[in-house]
Amino acid sequence: MTENCSWPGQDPRMIAYHDEEWGVPSKDDSYLFELITLEGAQSGLSWSIVLNKREGYQKAFHQFDIDKCAQLSDKELLEIKENAQVIKHMNKIQSVRKNAQAIQKIQQEYGSFATYLWSYVDNEPIVNQWTSISNIPAQSELSVRLSKDLKKRGFNFVGPVTMYSYMQAVGMINDHILSCQCHPVNQLKREE
């Protein structure tokens, strides 16, 4: 019998995110940019607050078009803070432009943001074997390394805890508990 990860609770949006997105490997630069933005916005808040504002973020930040976000003016960022359905923290809003500009530089160097990120895990997801969500760490040596390099490259709101959550979100680390239907071992059983 499978028992899913407990963190989504009973919130339908959180359950859908857990079942359909969390831990699913992505190599799409716009999606990777969206998730690094949302994870940074979550800093100090709950993930459900961020998920409830996701559509507002998508609308305000041009569906996470990296080039458009890199060119946002101070006036446009202030307008987003005043009028958009986003978290009203100016430094977090400004970090969207700053991080988009940093991603552009990585794209020039590596060809894509995905190529850069996935090199940290040799292009293969790390699949952990946790039996309880209480076993899952808040950060790791890998998230510390990624955080340091991103900060050096000019990113904001990319601390080691945020980067561990980010790597879970984009599927670089699969931290579904062993009994969860979304853990790869249970997906293989269903396919047999």
Order of alpha helices (4+ residues) and beta strands (2+ residues): alpha-alpha-alpha-alpha-alpha-alpha-alpha-alpha-beta-alpha-alpha-beta-alpha
